[in-house]
Amino acid sequence: MINYKNKQRPEKDMIFGIRAVLEAIEAGKEIDKILIRRDMTSELARELFGALNGLEVPIQKVPIERLNKITVKNHQGVIAFISPVPFQRIEDIIPAIYEQGNMPFIVVLDGITDVRNFGAIARTCECAGVDAIVVPLKGGAALNGDAVKTSAGALLKIPVCREHSITDALKYIASSGIKIVAATEKATQNYTEISMSEPLAIVMGSEDEGVSAENIRICNDMVRIPMLGTIDSLNVSVAAGVLIYEAVRQRGVIESLLS
């Protein structure tokens, strides 16, 4: 079995060295995250920090030993991981969907960090005609080549909105006339008992924490999937597939395709 946590990225997915990272930022490269050595104080480092100011990119300050484990080359205390996935903003996606005369169908991932689950959910979303996936800037799965591979390429086809705050993104979604449904074991309603035929956003949380309490409060409905066996929950990617295709069924998409 592959250990995804310890698996090193190929160097083609990385840019290292202060000047190289600066050039990548100036060129508008999609960056998954940047690791910076703690206590960097050089003039060139200050230039890098200036370029990063206001940039929607996760930045981690780490000991130099961690950087040295990633590459033995002269990284100068900076390594950037390039994402093959182009990022978009939910504020641009939703108006465009309405302008096309369609009902928005959004999936929001709150704290899902496993790249395999993320890729599987993205694949289901693309197959089911979901308009966009919303993920957090920090605290989500890496948007790298492994994610694209596990999604069977779906992440290159469906818009991915990486947002600084999932809470703020949900508030914007709610203000756009979209019903928000959270999947949680704490719900009293089964997923088949609510309407999903209107403009819709489905929120899936991490397997250990679930959807955060702050985000639950923004949602219109909470739903659960009934468990008939002795295990008390489904894998999050499977649960997402169940809810997504319930929405597809209620919207009559399957019937229209078969008719």
CYANA upper distance limits for C-alpha pairs under 8 A (distance plus 0.5 A):
  2 ILE  CA      7 LYS  CA      8.23
  3 ASN  CA      7 LYS  CA      6.54
  8 GLN  CA     70 ILE  CA      7.42
  9 ARG  CA     13 ASP  CA      7.02
  9 ARG  CA     14 MET  CA      8.15
 10 PRO  CA     14 MET  CA      7.78
 11 GLU  CA     15 ILE  CA      8.10
 13 ASP  CA     81 PHE  CA      6.33
 13 ASP  CA     82 ILE  CA      5.80
 13 ASP  CA     83 SER  CA      7.87
 13 ASP  CA    144 ASN  CA      8.28
 13 ASP  CA    145 GLY  CA      8.25
 14 MET  CA     79 ILE  CA      7.22
 14 MET  CA     80 ALA  CA      6.14
 14 MET  CA     81 PHE  CA      5.09
 14 MET  CA     82 ILE  CA      6.31
 15 ILE  CA     20 ALA  CA      7.05
 15 ILE  CA     21 VAL  CA      6.66
 15 ILE  CA     79 ILE  CA      6.29
 15 ILE  CA     80 ALA  CA      5.59
 15 ILE  CA     81 PHE  CA      6.91
 15 ILE  CA     82 ILE  CA      7.76
 16 PHE  CA     20 ALA  CA      6.83
 16 PHE  CA     21 VAL  CA      6.86
 16 PHE  CA     74 ASN  CA      8.08
 16 PHE  CA     75 HIS  CA      5.29
 16 PHE  CA     76 GLN  CA      7.92
 16 PHE  CA     78 VAL  CA      6.19
 16 PHE  CA     79 ILE  CA      4.88
 16 PHE  CA     80 ALA  CA      6.67
 17 GLY  CA     21 VAL  CA      6.69
 17 GLY  CA     74 ASN  CA      7.32
 17 GLY  CA     75 HIS  CA      4.95
 17 GLY  CA     76 GLN  CA      5.56
 17 GLY  CA     77 GLY  CA      7.49
 17 GLY  CA     78 VAL  CA      6.04
 17 GLY  CA     79 ILE  CA      7.17
 18 ILE  CA     22 LEU  CA      6.66
 18 ILE  CA     44 LEU  CA      7.63
 18 ILE  CA     45 ALA  CA      7.48
 18 ILE  CA     48 LEU  CA      7.41
 18 ILE  CA     75 HIS  CA      8.06
 18 ILE  CA     76 GLN  CA      6.83
 18 ILE  CA     77 GLY  CA      8.06
 18 ILE  CA     78 VAL  CA      6.46
 19 ARG  CA     23 GLU  CA      6.69
 19 ARG  CA     44 LEU  CA      8.45
 20 ALA  CA     24 ALA  CA      6.76
 21 VAL  CA     25 ILE  CA      6.77
 21 VAL  CA     78 VAL  CA      8.12
 21 VAL  CA     79 ILE  CA      8.00
 21 VAL  CA     80 ALA  CA      7.01
 22 LEU  CA     26 GLU  CA      6.72
 22 LEU  CA     48 LEU  CA      6.76
 22 LEU  CA     51 ALA  CA      7.72
 23 GLU  CA     27 ALA  CA      6.53
 24 ALA  CA     28 GLY  CA      6.85
 24 ALA  CA     29 LYS  CA      5.92
 25 ILE  CA     29 LYS  CA      6.44
 25 ILE  CA     51 ALA  CA      8.00
 29 LYS  CA     82 ILE  CA      7.73
 30 GLU  CA     82 ILE  CA      6.50
 30 GLU  CA     83 SER  CA      5.92
 30 GLU  CA     84 PRO  CA      7.58
 30 GLU  CA     85 VAL  CA      7.66
 30 GLU  CA     86 PRO  CA      6.75
 30 GLU  CA     87 PHE  CA      7.74
 31 ILE  CA     57 VAL  CA      7.11
 31 ILE  CA     80 ALA  CA      7.30
 31 ILE  CA     81 PHE  CA      6.37
 31 ILE  CA     82 ILE  CA      5.00
 31 ILE  CA     83 SER  CA      5.75
 32 ASP  CA     57 VAL  CA      7.23
 32 ASP  CA     58 PRO  CA      7.69
 32 ASP  CA     80 ALA  CA      8.09
 32 ASP  CA     81 PHE  CA      5.97
 32 ASP  CA     82 ILE  CA      6.02
 32 ASP  CA     83 SER  CA      5.50
 32 ASP  CA    142 ALA  CA      7.33
 32 ASP  CA    143 LEU  CA      6.56
 32 ASP  CA    144 ASN  CA      7.65
 33 LYS  CA     57 VAL  CA      6.28
 33 LYS  CA     58 PRO  CA      5.33
 33 LYS  CA     59 ILE  CA      6.39
 33 LYS  CA     60 GLN  CA      8.27
 33 LYS  CA     80 ALA  CA      6.50
 33 LYS  CA     81 PHE  CA      6.04
 33 LYS  CA     82 ILE  CA      8.03
 34 ILE  CA     57 VAL  CA      7.84
 34 ILE  CA     58 PRO  CA      6.87
 34 ILE  CA     59 ILE  CA      5.39
 34 ILE  CA     60 GLN  CA      6.82
 34 ILE  CA     78 VAL  CA      7.69
 34 ILE  CA     79 ILE  CA      6.29
 34 ILE  CA     80 ALA  CA      4.82
 34 ILE  CA     81 PHE  CA      6.73
 35 LEU  CA     59 ILE  CA      6.48
 35 LEU  CA     60 GLN  CA      5.43
 35 LEU  CA     61 LYS  CA      6.44
 35 LEU  CA     62 VAL  CA      7.06
 35 LEU  CA     67 LEU  CA      8.09
 35 LEU  CA     77 GLY  CA      8.48
 35 LEU  CA     78 VAL  CA      6.27
 35 LEU  CA     79 ILE  CA      5.73
 35 LEU  CA     80 ALA  CA      6.82
 36 ILE  CA     40 MET  CA      8.38
 36 ILE  CA     59 ILE  CA      7.75
 36 ILE  CA     60 GLN  CA      6.62
 36 ILE  CA     61 LYS  CA      5.31
 36 ILE  CA     62 VAL  CA      6.54
 36 ILE  CA     77 GLY  CA      6.15
 36 ILE  CA     78 VAL  CA      5.17
 36 ILE  CA     79 ILE  CA      7.16
 37 ARG  CA     61 LYS  CA      6.04
 37 ARG  CA     62 VAL  CA      5.61
 37 ARG  CA     63 PRO  CA      6.11
 37 ARG  CA     64 ILE  CA      5.96
 37 ARG  CA     67 LEU  CA      7.99
 37 ARG  CA     77 GLY  CA      5.23
 37 ARG  CA     78 VAL  CA      6.89
 38 ARG  CA     61 LYS  CA      5.73
 38 ARG  CA     62 VAL  CA      6.00
 38 ARG  CA     63 PRO  CA      6.29
 38 ARG  CA     64 ILE  CA      7.82
 40 MET  CA     45 ALA  CA      6.83
 40 MET  CA     77 GLY  CA      8.01
 41 THR  CA     45 ALA  CA      6.55
 41 THR  CA     46 ARG  CA      7.22
 42 SER  CA     46 ARG  CA      6.86
 43 GLU  CA     47 GLU  CA      6.89
 44 LEU  CA     48 LEU  CA      6.85
 45 ALA  CA     49 PHE  CA      6.77
 46 ARG  CA     50 GLY  CA      6.68
 47 GLU  CA     51 ALA  CA      6.84
 48 LEU  CA     52 LEU  CA      6.74
 49 PHE  CA     53 ASN  CA      6.69
 51 ALA  CA     55 LEU  CA      8.15
 52 LEU  CA     57 VAL  CA      8.37
 56 GLU  CA    137 LEU  CA      7.74
 56 GLU  CA    164 HIS  CA      7.58
 57 VAL  CA    137 LEU  CA      7.43
 58 PRO  CA    137 LEU  CA      6.85
 58 PRO  CA    138 LYS  CA      6.59
 62 VAL  CA     66 ARG  CA      7.16
 62 VAL  CA     67 LEU  CA      8.11
 63 PRO  CA     67 LEU  CA      7.70
 64 ILE  CA     68 ASN  CA      6.72
 64 ILE  CA     77 GLY  CA      7.25
 65 GLU  CA     69 LYS  CA      6.80
 66 ARG  CA     70 ILE  CA      7.16
 67 LEU  CA     71 THR  CA      7.06
 67 LEU  CA     75 HIS  CA      8.20
 67 LEU  CA     77 GLY  CA      7.55
 67 LEU  CA     78 VAL  CA      8.21
 67 LEU  CA     79 ILE  CA      7.81
 68 ASN  CA     72 VAL  CA      6.10
 71 THR  CA     75 HIS  CA      8.00
 75 HIS  CA     79 ILE  CA      6.94
 82 ILE  CA    144 ASN  CA      7.73
 83 SER  CA    143 LEU  CA      6.24
 83 SER  CA    144 ASN  CA      5.51
 83 SER  CA    145 GLY  CA      7.83
 84 PRO  CA    143 LEU  CA      7.94
 84 PRO  CA    144 ASN  CA      6.65
 84 PRO  CA    145 GLY  CA      7.10
 84 PRO  CA    148 VAL  CA      8.34
 84 PRO  CA    156 LEU  CA      8.26
 85 VAL  CA    143 LEU  CA      7.12
 85 VAL  CA    144 ASN  CA      7.82
 85 VAL  CA    148 VAL  CA      8.36
 85 VAL  CA    155 LEU  CA      6.98
 85 VAL  CA    156 LEU  CA      6.47
 85 VAL  CA    160 VAL  CA      8.11
 86 PRO  CA    156 LEU  CA      8.14
 86 PRO  CA    159 PRO  CA      8.28
 86 PRO  CA    160 VAL  CA      7.71
 87 PHE  CA    159 PRO  CA      7.67
 87 PHE  CA    160 VAL  CA      6.00
 87 PHE  CA    161 CYS  CA      6.09
 87 PHE  CA    162 ARG  CA      6.70
 88 GLN  CA     92 ASP  CA      7.98
 88 GLN  CA     93 ILE  CA      8.10
 88 GLN  CA    159 PRO  CA      7.01
 88 GLN  CA    160 VAL  CA      6.43
 88 GLN  CA    161 CYS  CA      5.16
 88 GLN  CA    162 ARG  CA      7.31
 89 ARG  CA     93 ILE  CA      6.98
 89 ARG  CA    160 VAL  CA      8.46
 89 ARG  CA    161 CYS  CA      5.48
 89 ARG  CA    162 ARG  CA      7.39
 89 ARG  CA    163 GLU  CA      7.65
 90 ILE  CA     94 ILE  CA      6.63
 90 ILE  CA    134 VAL  CA      7.95
 90 ILE  CA    161 CYS  CA      6.28
 90 ILE  CA    163 GLU  CA      8.45
 90 ILE  CA    169 ALA  CA      7.76
 91 GLU  CA     95 PRO  CA      7.55
 91 GLU  CA    172 TYR  CA      8.15
 92 ASP  CA     96 ALA  CA      7.05
 93 ILE  CA     97 ILE  CA      6.88
 93 ILE  CA    132 ALA  CA      8.09
 94 ILE  CA     98 TYR  CA      6.94
 94 ILE  CA    104 PRO  CA      7.14
 94 ILE  CA    176 SER  CA      8.24
 95 PRO  CA     99 GLU  CA      6.58
 96 ALA  CA    100 GLN  CA      6.81
 97 ILE  CA    101 GLY  CA      7.20
 97 ILE  CA    102 ASN  CA      6.08
 97 ILE  CA    103 MET  CA      7.36
 97 ILE  CA    104 PRO  CA      6.57
 97 ILE  CA    131 ASP  CA      8.40
 98 TYR  CA    102 ASN  CA      5.92
 98 TYR  CA    103 MET  CA      7.01
 98 TYR  CA    104 PRO  CA      7.61
103 MET  CA    198 GLU  CA      7.39
103 MET  CA    199 PRO  CA      5.42
103 MET  CA    200 LEU  CA      8.29
104 PRO  CA    131 ASP  CA      6.99
104 PRO  CA    178 ILE  CA      7.86
104 PRO  CA    199 PRO  CA      5.44
104 PRO  CA    200 LEU  CA      6.65
104 PRO  CA    201 ALA  CA      8.31
105 PHE  CA    129 GLY  CA      8.48
105 PHE  CA    130 VAL  CA      5.77
105 PHE  CA    131 ASP  CA      5.92
105 PHE  CA    132 ALA  CA      7.76
105 PHE  CA    199 PRO  CA      6.56
105 PHE  CA    200 LEU  CA      5.48
105 PHE  CA    201 ALA  CA      6.31
106 ILE  CA    130 VAL  CA      6.46
106 ILE  CA    131 ASP  CA      6.24
106 ILE  CA    132 ALA  CA      5.72
106 ILE  CA    133 ILE  CA      6.54
106 ILE  CA    134 VAL  CA      8.00
106 ILE  CA    200 LEU  CA      6.75
106 ILE  CA    201 ALA  CA      4.95
106 ILE  CA    202 ILE  CA      6.90
107 VAL  CA    125 CYS  CA      8.20
107 VAL  CA    130 VAL  CA      7.70
107 VAL  CA    132 ALA  CA      7.01
107 VAL  CA    133 ILE  CA      5.44
107 VAL  CA    134 VAL  CA      6.77
107 VAL  CA    201 ALA  CA      5.95
107 VAL  CA    202 ILE  CA      5.37
107 VAL  CA    203 VAL  CA      6.49
107 VAL  CA    204 MET  CA      8.15
108 VAL  CA    133 ILE  CA      6.27
108 VAL  CA    134 VAL  CA      5.10
108 VAL  CA    135 VAL  CA      6.81
108 VAL  CA    201 ALA  CA      7.35
108 VAL  CA    202 ILE  CA      6.55
108 VAL  CA    203 VAL  CA      5.16
108 VAL  CA    204 MET  CA      6.79
109 LEU  CA    133 ILE  CA      7.90
109 LEU  CA    134 VAL  CA      6.61
109 LEU  CA    135 VAL  CA      5.83
109 LEU  CA    136 PRO  CA      8.09
109 LEU  CA    203 VAL  CA      6.47
109 LEU  CA    204 MET  CA      5.64
109 LEU  CA    205 GLY  CA      6.55
110 ASP  CA    135 VAL  CA      7.31
110 ASP  CA    136 PRO  CA      7.54
110 ASP  CA    140 GLY  CA      8.07
110 ASP  CA    166 ILE  CA      7.42
110 ASP  CA    203 VAL  CA      7.45
110 ASP  CA    204 MET  CA      6.53
110 ASP  CA    205 GLY  CA      5.18
110 ASP  CA    206 SER  CA      7.03
110 ASP  CA    210 GLY  CA      8.26
110 ASP  CA    211 VAL  CA      6.47
110 ASP  CA    212 SER  CA      7.94
111 GLY  CA    136 PRO  CA      7.87
111 GLY  CA    139 GLY  CA      6.15
111 GLY  CA    140 GLY  CA      5.74
111 GLY  CA    141 ALA  CA      8.48
111 GLY  CA    205 GLY  CA      6.34
111 GLY  CA    206 SER  CA      5.64
111 GLY  CA    210 GLY  CA      8.40
111 GLY  CA    211 VAL  CA      8.20
112 ILE  CA    117 ASN  CA      8.09
112 ILE  CA    118 PHE  CA      7.29
112 ILE  CA    139 GLY  CA      8.12
112 ILE  CA    140 GLY  CA      5.87
112 ILE  CA    141 ALA  CA      6.64
112 ILE  CA    204 MET  CA      8.48
112 ILE  CA    205 GLY  CA      6.73
112 ILE  CA    206 SER  CA      5.12
112 ILE  CA    207 GLU  CA      8.03
113 THR  CA    117 ASN  CA      8.47
113 THR  CA    118 PHE  CA      7.81
113 THR  CA    139 GLY  CA      7.21
113 THR  CA    140 GLY  CA      5.06
113 THR  CA    141 ALA  CA      4.39
113 THR  CA    142 ALA  CA      7.88
113 THR  CA    206 SER  CA      7.85
114 ASP  CA    118 PHE  CA      6.70
114 ASP  CA    140 GLY  CA      8.47
114 ASP  CA    141 ALA  CA      6.10
115 VAL  CA    119 GLY  CA      6.48
115 VAL  CA    141 ALA  CA      5.74
115 VAL  CA    142 ALA  CA      6.97
115 VAL  CA    146 ASP  CA      7.67
115 VAL  CA    147 ALA  CA      6.00
115 VAL  CA    150 THR  CA      8.14
116 ARG  CA    120 ALA  CA      6.61
116 ARG  CA    147 ALA  CA      7.29
116 ARG  CA    150 THR  CA      6.38
116 ARG  CA    151 SER  CA      8.46
117 ASN  CA    121 ILE  CA      6.62
117 ASN  CA    236 VAL  CA      7.39
117 ASN  CA    237 SER  CA      5.79
118 PHE  CA    122 ALA  CA      6.69
118 PHE  CA    141 ALA  CA      7.14
118 PHE  CA    147 ALA  CA      7.50
118 PHE  CA    151 SER  CA      8.16
118 PHE  CA    237 SER  CA      7.76
119 GLY  CA    123 ARG  CA      6.70
119 GLY  CA    147 ALA  CA      5.68
119 GLY  CA    148 VAL  CA      7.09
119 GLY  CA    149 LYS  CA      7.98
119 GLY  CA    150 THR  CA      5.26
119 GLY  CA    151 SER  CA      4.43
119 GLY  CA    152 ALA  CA      8.20
119 GLY  CA    154 ALA  CA      8.48
119 GLY  CA    155 LEU  CA      8.13
120 ALA  CA    124 THR  CA      6.87
120 ALA  CA    150 THR  CA      6.83
120 ALA  CA    151 SER  CA      5.84
120 ALA  CA    237 SER  CA      6.50
121 ILE  CA    125 CYS  CA      6.62
121 ILE  CA    151 SER  CA      8.00
121 ILE  CA    237 SER  CA      5.68
121 ILE  CA    238 VAL  CA      8.46
121 ILE  CA    240 ALA  CA      7.10
121 ILE  CA    241 GLY  CA      7.52
122 ALA  CA    126 GLU  CA      6.73
122 ALA  CA    133 ILE  CA      8.00
122 ALA  CA    151 SER  CA      6.26
122 ALA  CA    154 ALA  CA      6.56
122 ALA  CA    155 LEU  CA      6.76
122 ALA  CA    158 ILE  CA      8.41
123 ARG  CA    127 CYS  CA      6.76
123 ARG  CA    151 SER  CA      5.28
123 ARG  CA    152 ALA  CA      7.02
123 ARG  CA    153 GLY  CA      8.17
123 ARG  CA    154 ALA  CA      5.67
123 ARG  CA    155 LEU  CA      7.98
124 THR  CA    128 ALA  CA      6.54
124 THR  CA    241 GLY  CA      6.67
124 THR  CA    244 ILE  CA      8.42
125 CYS  CA    129 GLY  CA      6.67
125 CYS  CA    130 VAL  CA      5.50
125 CYS  CA    133 ILE  CA      8.38
125 CYS  CA    158 ILE  CA      8.46
125 CYS  CA    241 GLY  CA      8.49
125 CYS  CA    244 ILE  CA      7.90
126 GLU  CA    130 VAL  CA      6.43
126 GLU  CA    154 ALA  CA      6.38
126 GLU  CA    157 LYS  CA      7.85
126 GLU  CA    158 ILE  CA      6.61
128 ALA  CA    244 ILE  CA      7.67
128 ALA  CA    245 TYR  CA      7.39
128 ALA  CA    248 VAL  CA      7.41
130 VAL  CA    158 ILE  CA      8.31
131 ASP  CA    158 ILE  CA      7.41
131 ASP  CA    159 PRO  CA      7.48
132 ALA  CA    158 ILE  CA      6.56
132 ALA  CA    159 PRO  CA      5.33
132 ALA  CA    160 VAL  CA      6.33
132 ALA  CA    161 CYS  CA      7.55
133 ILE  CA    158 ILE  CA      7.99
133 ILE  CA    159 PRO  CA      6.90
133 ILE  CA    160 VAL  CA      5.45
133 ILE  CA    161 CYS  CA      6.58
134 VAL  CA    160 VAL  CA      6.49
134 VAL  CA    161 CYS  CA      5.21
134 VAL  CA    162 ARG  CA      6.50
134 VAL  CA    163 GLU  CA      7.50
134 VAL  CA    166 ILE  CA      8.28
135 VAL  CA    140 GLY  CA      7.12
135 VAL  CA    160 VAL  CA      7.80
135 VAL  CA    161 CYS  CA      6.67
135 VAL  CA    162 ARG  CA      5.45
135 VAL  CA    163 GLU  CA      6.72
135 VAL  CA    166 ILE  CA      7.64
136 PRO  CA    140 GLY  CA      6.31
136 PRO  CA    162 ARG  CA      5.96
136 PRO  CA    163 GLU  CA      5.56
136 PRO  CA    164 HIS  CA      6.51
136 PRO  CA    165 SER  CA      6.76
136 PRO  CA    166 ILE  CA      6.31
137 LEU  CA    162 ARG  CA      5.93
137 LEU  CA    163 GLU  CA      5.80
137 LEU  CA    164 HIS  CA      5.43
137 LEU  CA    165 SER  CA      7.73
138 LYS  CA    164 HIS  CA      7.92
142 ALA  CA    147 ALA  CA      7.47
143 LEU  CA    147 ALA  CA      6.30
143 LEU  CA    148 VAL  CA      8.02
144 ASN  CA    148 VAL  CA      6.98
145 GLY  CA    149 LYS  CA      6.61
146 ASP  CA    150 THR  CA      6.66
147 ALA  CA    151 SER  CA      6.65
147 ALA  CA    155 LEU  CA      8.23
148 VAL  CA    152 ALA  CA      6.87
148 VAL  CA    153 GLY  CA      5.69
148 VAL  CA    154 ALA  CA      7.39
148 VAL  CA    155 LEU  CA      6.10
148 VAL  CA    156 LEU  CA      7.64
149 LYS  CA    153 GLY  CA      6.48
151 SER  CA    155 LEU  CA      6.81
153 GLY  CA    157 LYS  CA      7.60
154 ALA  CA    158 ILE  CA      6.72
155 LEU  CA    159 PRO  CA      7.96
155 LEU  CA    160 VAL  CA      7.80
163 GLU  CA    169 ALA  CA      7.31
165 SER  CA    169 ALA  CA      6.74
166 ILE  CA    170 LEU  CA      6.59
166 ILE  CA    215 ASN  CA      8.28
167 THR  CA    171 LYS  CA      6.80
167 THR  CA    214 GLU  CA      7.77
167 THR  CA    215 ASN  CA      6.24
167 THR  CA    218 ILE  CA      8.50
168 ASP  CA    172 TYR  CA      6.77
169 ALA  CA    173 ILE  CA      6.68
170 LEU  CA    174 ALA  CA      6.57
170 LEU  CA    180 ILE  CA      8.45
170 LEU  CA    215 ASN  CA      7.96
170 LEU  CA    218 ILE  CA      7.49
171 LYS  CA    175 SER  CA      6.66
171 LYS  CA    218 ILE  CA      7.36
172 TYR  CA    176 SER  CA      6.76
173 ILE  CA    177 GLY  CA      7.55
173 ILE  CA    178 ILE  CA      6.37
173 ILE  CA    180 ILE  CA      8.41
173 ILE  CA    201 ALA  CA      8.27
174 ALA  CA    178 ILE  CA      5.75
174 ALA  CA    179 LYS  CA      7.06
174 ALA  CA    180 ILE  CA      7.40
174 ALA  CA    218 ILE  CA      8.25
177 GLY  CA    199 PRO  CA      7.71
178 ILE  CA    198 GLU  CA      8.08
178 ILE  CA    199 PRO  CA      5.35
178 ILE  CA    200 LEU  CA      5.76
178 ILE  CA    201 ALA  CA      7.13
179 LYS  CA    198 GLU  CA      7.65
179 LYS  CA    199 PRO  CA      6.53
179 LYS  CA    200 LEU  CA      5.32
179 LYS  CA    201 ALA  CA      6.61
179 LYS  CA    219 CYS  CA      8.10
179 LYS  CA    220 ASN  CA      6.71
180 ILE  CA    200 LEU  CA      6.46
180 ILE  CA    201 ALA  CA      5.23
180 ILE  CA    202 ILE  CA      6.48
180 ILE  CA    203 VAL  CA      7.71
180 ILE  CA    218 ILE  CA      8.23
180 ILE  CA    219 CYS  CA      5.36
180 ILE  CA    220 ASN  CA      5.78
180 ILE  CA    221 ASP  CA      7.16
181 VAL  CA    200 LEU  CA      8.01
181 VAL  CA    201 ALA  CA      6.68
181 VAL  CA    202 ILE  CA      5.44
181 VAL  CA    203 VAL  CA      6.56
181 VAL  CA    219 CYS  CA      6.22
181 VAL  CA    220 ASN  CA      6.47
181 VAL  CA    221 ASP  CA      5.36
181 VAL  CA    222 MET  CA      6.19
181 VAL  CA    223 VAL  CA      7.60
182 ALA  CA    202 ILE  CA      6.38
182 ALA  CA    203 VAL  CA      5.11
182 ALA  CA    204 MET  CA      6.87
182 ALA  CA    211 VAL  CA      7.70
182 ALA  CA    216 ILE  CA      7.21
182 ALA  CA    219 CYS  CA      6.86
182 ALA  CA    221 ASP  CA      6.85
182 ALA  CA    222 MET  CA      5.32
182 ALA  CA    223 VAL  CA      6.78
183 ALA  CA    187 ALA  CA      8.25
183 ALA  CA    202 ILE  CA      7.97
183 ALA  CA    203 VAL  CA      6.75
183 ALA  CA    204 MET  CA      6.21
183 ALA  CA    205 GLY  CA      7.89
183 ALA  CA    211 VAL  CA      8.00
183 ALA  CA    222 MET  CA      6.39
183 ALA  CA    223 VAL  CA      5.64
183 ALA  CA    224 ARG  CA      6.33
184 THR  CA    205 GLY  CA      8.40
184 THR  CA    210 GLY  CA      7.12
184 THR  CA    211 VAL  CA      7.48
184 THR  CA    222 MET  CA      6.91
184 THR  CA    223 VAL  CA      6.56
184 THR  CA    224 ARG  CA      6.08
185 GLU  CA    223 VAL  CA      8.10
185 GLU  CA    224 ARG  CA      5.92
185 GLU  CA    225 ILE  CA      8.14
185 GLU  CA    233 SER  CA      8.37
186 LYS  CA    222 MET  CA      8.48
186 LYS  CA    224 ARG  CA      7.87
187 ALA  CA    222 MET  CA      5.74
187 ALA  CA    223 VAL  CA      5.61
187 ALA  CA    224 ARG  CA      6.02
188 THR  CA    222 MET  CA      8.13
188 THR  CA    223 VAL  CA      7.31
188 THR  CA    224 ARG  CA      7.50
189 GLN  CA    193 GLU  CA      6.82
189 GLN  CA    194 ILE  CA      8.23
189 GLN  CA    222 MET  CA      7.47
189 GLN  CA    223 VAL  CA      5.64
189 GLN  CA    224 ARG  CA      6.69
190 ASN  CA    194 ILE  CA      8.27
190 ASN  CA    223 VAL  CA      5.84
190 ASN  CA    224 ARG  CA      5.41
190 ASN  CA    225 ILE  CA      6.27
190 ASN  CA    226 PRO  CA      7.17
191 TYR  CA    223 VAL  CA      5.48
191 TYR  CA    224 ARG  CA      6.11
191 TYR  CA    225 ILE  CA      6.49
191 TYR  CA    243 LEU  CA      7.42
191 TYR  CA    246 GLU  CA      8.39
192 THR  CA    246 GLU  CA      7.74
195 SER  CA    250 GLN  CA      8.04
196 MET  CA    200 LEU  CA      6.99
196 MET  CA    246 GLU  CA      8.22
196 MET  CA    247 ALA  CA      5.65
196 MET  CA    250 GLN  CA      6.78
196 MET  CA    251 ARG  CA      7.78
197 SER  CA    247 ALA  CA      6.96
197 SER  CA    250 GLN  CA      5.97
197 SER  CA    251 ARG  CA      5.31
198 GLU  CA    251 ARG  CA      8.40
202 ILE  CA    243 LEU  CA      8.30
202 ILE  CA    244 ILE  CA      8.16
203 VAL  CA    211 VAL  CA      7.81
204 MET  CA    210 GLY  CA      7.76
204 MET  CA    211 VAL  CA      6.85
204 MET  CA    236 VAL  CA      7.88
204 MET  CA    240 ALA  CA      7.32
205 GLY  CA    209 GLU  CA      7.46
205 GLY  CA    210 GLY  CA      4.57
205 GLY  CA    211 VAL  CA      4.58
205 GLY  CA    212 SER  CA      7.85
205 GLY  CA    236 VAL  CA      8.25
206 SER  CA    210 GLY  CA      5.13
206 SER  CA    211 VAL  CA      7.22
206 SER  CA    236 VAL  CA      7.77
207 GLU  CA    235 ASN  CA      7.85
207 GLU  CA    236 VAL  CA      6.75
211 VAL  CA    215 ASN  CA      7.13
211 VAL  CA    216 ILE  CA      6.92
212 SER  CA    216 ILE  CA      6.66
213 ALA  CA    217 ARG  CA      6.93
214 GLU  CA    218 ILE  CA      7.73
215 ASN  CA    219 CYS  CA      7.33
216 ILE  CA    222 MET  CA      8.28
225 ILE  CA    239 ALA  CA      8.03
227 MET  CA    231 ILE  CA      7.85
227 MET  CA    232 ASP  CA      6.65
227 MET  CA    233 SER  CA      7.24
234 LEU  CA    238 VAL  CA      6.85
234 LEU  CA    239 ALA  CA      6.32
235 ASN  CA    239 ALA  CA      6.71
236 VAL  CA    240 ALA  CA      6.51
237 SER  CA    241 GLY  CA      6.76
238 VAL  CA    242 VAL  CA      6.88
239 ALA  CA    243 LEU  CA      6.94
240 ALA  CA    244 ILE  CA      6.46
241 GLY  CA    245 TYR  CA      6.57
242 VAL  CA    246 GLU  CA      6.71
243 LEU  CA    247 ALA  CA      6.88
244 ILE  CA    248 VAL  CA      6.89
245 TYR  CA    249 ARG  CA      6.51
246 GLU  CA    250 GLN  CA      6.67
247 ALA  CA    251 ARG  CA      6.63
248 VAL  CA    252 GLY  CA      7.06
248 VAL  CA    253 VAL  CA      6.27
248 VAL  CA    254 ILE  CA      7.40
249 ARG  CA    253 VAL  CA      6.74
249 ARG  CA    254 ILE  CA      6.54
249 ARG  CA    255 GLU  CA      8.34
252 GLY  CA    256 SER  CA      6.76
253 VAL  CA    257 LEU  CA      6.78
254 ILE  CA    258 LEU  CA      6.81
255 GLU  CA    259 SER  CA      6.56
